[in-house]
Structures are given as C-alpha cells and as structure tokens.
Amino acid sequence: MSESWNKRTQAVHGGIRRSQYKEVSEAIYLTQGFVYDTAEQAEARFIETGPDEFIYARYGNPTVSMFEQRIAALEGGEDAFATASGMAAVNGALVSMLNAGDHVVSAKALFGSCLYILESILTRFGVEVTFVDGTDLEQWKAALRPDTKAVFFESMSNPTLEVIDIAAVSELAHAVGAIVVVDNVFSTPVFSRAIEQGADVVVYSATKHIDGQGRALGGVIIGTKDFIRGTVEPYLKHTGGALSPFNAWIMLKGLETIALRVNAQAETATALAEALEGHPALERTLFPGLKSHAQNALVQEQLGGKGGTVLSLDIKGGKEAAFAFLNALTIPVISNNLGDAKSIATHPATTTHQRLSQEQRDELGITPGLIRLSVGLEDAGDLLEDIKKALDASQA
Ligand SMILES: *Cc1c(COP(=O)(O)O)cnc(C)c1O
C-alpha cells in the first residue's frame, strides 16, 4: 500500500488485509470474537492490542478494519472508526470529546437527526450550543469563544445545498483551539479534500454514496490517530455503535466503484440543473455547480467545481404542486435516501424536515414547494424527459 496513491487507487486497494489464503476479494470475517492460543496471550492482548490482533467485534474486526483503513487513506486522514450508521458517527465524534460545561458552535442548516443531537441531546448534559448561519463568517467569528471545544457543520447542507467554507471556518476555530468536525456526506469522499482544507474530524454516513446502492446502514469517523484511538474508540467500543462486518464488506465493495459512480452522478446532476434552470414551473433551481449558485466561487475552490449529486427544485404552487410532481415521476422513486444508483425524490417539508417548526423551515429556505432530487445512474436524457413531464403535471 502506498500513501502516494491517488483516490481511485486507494478506493480499490487501500486497507486490504489478506488471510493465509490470499483471497483477491476482501474476506468477510463474520465472527463476534477471536480465539487466543494461551491464557497468557489473552492477558497480553487485553493489556495491549497489536495492529493485527482483535478481541471482540464491538472493539474491532478485520473486515471492519479494512474499511476503516481504506476510507482513511481515501480521505487523507491518519485513522478511522467505523460505526453502525451515520448518526452513530456524528454522535460518537461529538459525545466522545465533549464534557459538561463545554461550548459548541454549529451551523444551523443541518440534517434533522444532527440537529436533534446538538439541540436536544448535548444540551441535556450541560453542553452549550450556539447556532450560526454557516455561510456567514462574521457569525462564526462572533460565536467562537476561548471555551469553544468544537465546531460542527455539514460542508454542503441538506436540502438547500449551501456550501460552508471549510478552510475559513477551520482557521477561525483553530484560533480559539476548537476541534473542527465536518459532516461531509453531500461533498462525498470523491470530491472532498476536507482534512487538507483544515477539518480535524470528517464524518460520513456510509449509507449514502459509499454503499451507493441502498443496501446497508453504516458510518465512519476519520481523524488523527490520537483522536480516533484515544478519544473516539474508548467511547464507541464501550457504548456499542460498531459496524457489522457484513455491512463493512458492502462498504468496501462500494468504495471500489465510488469514483465512477459519483462522477457520473455529478455529471448528470449538472446536466439536469443546467437544463432545468429557468423552467417556467420552477421558482428556483438549487445546485452548487450552477454559475448562479450564491457560492459558486467557493465550490470551484473547495470542491474543484463539482456541485455534488443532489439538486433541489423549488416548484411553483407549493405543497400541492410538489406532490403532483412527485406522483407524476416514473423514474426517480419517492424515498428519502440519497447517493443511490436509483434517483430519489424527497419532499423535505413533509418528511425529513417535518419535525421542524414552519418558522425553522422558513429560516432554512425549506419551502412547501421544495423537492430534493438525488441523482442516480440512469440515462440523463431519460431523467430530463421524465422530470420535465412531471413539472408540466405539477402546473396542470
Ligand atoms: C443521512 C445523513 C446522516 C445520517 O446517516 P445515517 O446513516 O442515516 O444514520 C447524517 N448526516 C447527513 C448529512 C446525512 O445526509
């Protein structure tokens, strides 16, 4: 294995660990535990666990370890800890490092469950959380304090696709000694350079683009060896958020094709956004890759101009028109995952963001007509035709 490999090579070969049989494809070690040759060996392993040694699958497992090493290599991090879901990763990254009395600054445009952890769980244990508009550096500057322990944000927000300046926020956070935790799902491991840009900890829901085929839940926390083994591992191994070896294998195979899939999806998303922008049925077309996107300059710098694989369409006529649009689609399915090979359409106001008050939704731009469209691997022409027909139906 070579650290000089580029992402596409790391995604295929990174972290591989072969048994005595020298299998080509990664083995699934579907075992909860490991046998010790002697009592002395068991004792020694509990004192110090070597890199090729395992104790119990809640602590670590060879298949899970391959996934951790592969995603760490891909992301340019020193180490990683895999979790049962994306939310176990967000929770693990934050709770493992925070103490009562600590202060956290977070962007307010967050995935619903992330908001729940910051707003309703951390605060119950005496952590103070200040929410800011993540795109406004002045607000970050004003909220950060000497006792700020961590900052948290989604590098590209769900579902309004605001892009947060990782380098600038990291610089402000590091000036007060805060740890920068980035939920990087929408940026994907393919377009991300988050660690190079200043993030200390990167979190993924592997359920999204890493699996990419809608099969399994998973998550991962990437950071320095010190943070992962010293802070995250003790918390997660004792609280039980471990990824199953079978799901780790799905994620390993997902990583092998992630660059091809995500680049193809991003290309189609760009083509759709460009073709649909200005359509008479649309109030707004939100896609970070569009020249008209408020932060397109940042998208060029931070993501090499790639706008990701998701676009949001604000349909004229509110909820009724948005539902008519969804019900008229024949290729994208109505569901709530993203990053899947199948295109998926979601109405955030009544599903993923239903729990928020109308006031919170208004503040975040989640209007009654907003549709989030996760672009899959179908033919771009077929998708465009289907979406245009559904837009016509929405206005009928
Ligand atoms: C889906 C998602 C999560 C949660 O991941 P799960 O695997 O569903 O637990 C967290 N953050 C973002 C931005 C997501 O899109």
The ligand as a Gaussian input file, in Angstrom:
#p B3LYP/6-31G(d) Opt

LIG

0 1
 C      -28.103000      10.583000       6.092000
 C      -27.287000      11.596000       6.787000
 C      -26.854000      11.377000       8.100000
 C      -27.260000      10.150000       8.898000
 O      -26.797000       8.968000       8.368000
 P      -27.493000       7.542000       8.680000
 O      -26.576000       6.574000       8.017000
 O      -28.869000       7.594000       8.106000
 O      -27.523000       7.398000      10.164000
 C      -26.094000      12.362000       8.698000
 N      -25.761000      13.491000       8.044000
 C      -26.146000      13.725000       6.772000
 C      -25.754000      14.998000       6.110000
 C      -26.923000      12.787000       6.106000
 O      -27.323000      13.020000       4.844000

